[in-house]
Amino acid sequence: HPSRPRRYVLGVSGASGALYARRLLELLLRSGAEVHLVVSEYGQRLLFDELQIRKLELDQLVPALAPDPGDAASRLLVHPNKDVGAVIASGSFLHDGMAVVPCSSTSLGAIATGSGSNLLTRAAMVTLK
């Protein structure tokens, strides 16, 4: 819809590659897009192990934007992975696409088989639907 900004869902699961998630998030926010972020429990551990990220907040996720975040902070919406009732789990939530970066084989298997037991896999399933 032309009246709303581009909107993306970004999932982060526990496979190696936290730098890819950070870079994609940075590029999406720099483009002016609204980003709905969901991180699995293993994804949170990955972010800590590889990037020392303790909190899912803009200044830790994308430090390159931290000196002058502008409206990027208002366009980053973080959803708890256990909240399967969040807006991104609904097929009526309009967005321009979803990426799971990095995507563990466990998350990939759950998405492929329709086993949406958490928000990340459920959001991916409704995106595919």
C-alpha positions as CSV (number, residue, x, y, z in Angstrom):
1,H,0.0,0.0,0.0
2,P,1.5,3.3,-1.0
3,S,0.6,5.2,2.2
4,R,2.6,3.0,4.5
5,P,6.4,2.5,4.6
6,R,7.9,-0.7,3.4
7,R,7.5,-3.3,6.2
8,Y,9.7,-6.4,6.7
9,V,9.8,-9.2,9.3
10,L,13.3,-10.3,10.3
11,G,13.8,-13.6,12.2
12,V,17.1,-14.5,13.8
13,S,17.7,-18.1,14.9
14,G,20.7,-20.0,16.3
15,A,22.8,-20.8,13.3
16,S,26.2,-19.1,13.0
17,G,26.1,-15.7,11.1
18,A,25.1,-12.9,13.5
19,L,26.9,-10.4,11.3
20,Y,24.6,-11.1,8.4
21,A,21.5,-10.4,10.6
22,R,23.1,-7.2,11.9
23,R,23.9,-6.0,8.3
24,L,20.5,-6.8,7.0
25,L,18.8,-5.0,9.9
26,E,21.0,-2.0,9.3
27,L,20.3,-1.9,5.6
28,L,16.5,-2.2,6.1
29,L,16.4,0.5,8.7
30,R,18.7,2.8,6.6
31,S,16.2,2.3,3.7
32,G,13.4,3.8,5.8
33,A,11.6,0.5,6.3
34,E,9.7,-0.7,9.3
35,V,11.3,-3.8,10.7
36,H,9.5,-6.4,12.9
37,L,12.3,-8.4,14.6
38,V,11.8,-11.8,16.3
39,V,14.8,-13.6,17.8
40,S,14.7,-17.2,19.0
41,E,16.2,-18.2,22.3
42,Y,19.2,-19.7,20.5
43,G,19.3,-16.6,18.3
44,Q,19.7,-14.5,21.4
45,R,22.6,-16.7,22.6
46,L,24.1,-16.4,19.1
47,L,23.9,-12.6,19.2
48,F,25.7,-12.6,22.5
49,D,28.3,-15.2,21.6
50,E,29.2,-13.6,18.2
51,L,28.5,-9.9,18.8
52,Q,28.2,-9.4,22.6
53,I,24.6,-8.2,22.2
54,R,22.9,-8.4,25.6
55,K,19.6,-6.6,24.8
56,L,17.5,-6.4,21.7
57,E,17.8,-2.7,21.4
58,L,18.8,-0.5,18.5
59,D,22.1,0.8,20.0
60,Q,23.3,-2.8,20.6
61,L,21.9,-4.4,17.5
62,V,23.1,-1.7,15.0
63,P,25.7,0.4,16.7
64,A,26.4,2.2,13.4
65,L,23.0,3.9,13.7
66,A,23.4,4.7,17.4
67,P,25.2,8.0,17.1
68,D,22.2,9.5,15.3
69,P,19.3,6.9,15.3
70,G,16.8,9.4,13.9
71,D,13.5,7.6,13.5
72,A,15.1,4.2,13.1
73,A,14.3,3.4,16.8
74,S,10.6,4.0,16.1
75,R,10.7,1.7,13.0
76,L,12.3,-1.2,14.8
77,L,9.6,-3.3,16.6
78,V,10.9,-6.3,18.6
79,H,8.5,-9.1,19.3
80,P,9.1,-11.8,22.0
81,N,9.6,-15.2,20.4
82,K,7.1,-16.9,22.8
83,D,4.3,-14.4,21.8
84,V,2.6,-16.5,19.1
85,G,-0.3,-14.1,19.2
86,A,1.8,-11.1,18.1
87,V,0.7,-9.3,15.0
88,I,3.3,-10.8,12.7
89,A,1.8,-14.3,13.4
90,S,-1.3,-13.3,11.5
91,G,-1.9,-13.9,7.9
92,S,-3.7,-10.5,7.8
93,F,-0.5,-8.7,8.7
94,L,0.6,-7.0,5.5
95,H,4.3,-6.8,4.9
96,D,6.7,-6.8,2.0
97,G,8.6,-10.0,3.0
98,M,10.4,-12.0,5.7
99,A,13.9,-13.3,6.1
100,V,15.3,-15.6,8.7
101,V,19.0,-14.7,9.0
102,P,20.8,-16.8,10.0
103,C,18.4,-19.8,9.9
104,S,19.2,-22.9,11.9
105,S,18.3,-26.3,10.5
106,T,15.9,-26.7,13.4
107,S,14.0,-23.5,12.4
108,L,14.1,-24.4,8.8
109,G,12.7,-27.8,9.5
110,A,9.9,-26.4,11.7
111,I,9.0,-23.9,9.0
112,A,9.1,-26.5,6.2
113,T,6.8,-28.9,8.1
114,G,4.4,-26.3,9.4
115,S,5.4,-26.8,13.0
116,G,4.9,-23.2,14.3
117,S,5.5,-23.6,18.0
118,N,7.1,-20.1,18.4
119,L,6.7,-16.7,16.9
120,L,9.6,-17.0,14.5
121,T,8.4,-20.2,12.8
122,R,4.7,-19.1,12.9
123,A,5.5,-15.8,11.2
124,A,7.5,-17.6,8.6
125,M,4.7,-20.1,8.0
126,V,2.0,-17.4,7.5
127,T,4.4,-15.5,5.2
128,L,4.7,-18.6,3.0
129,K,1.0,-19.2,3.1
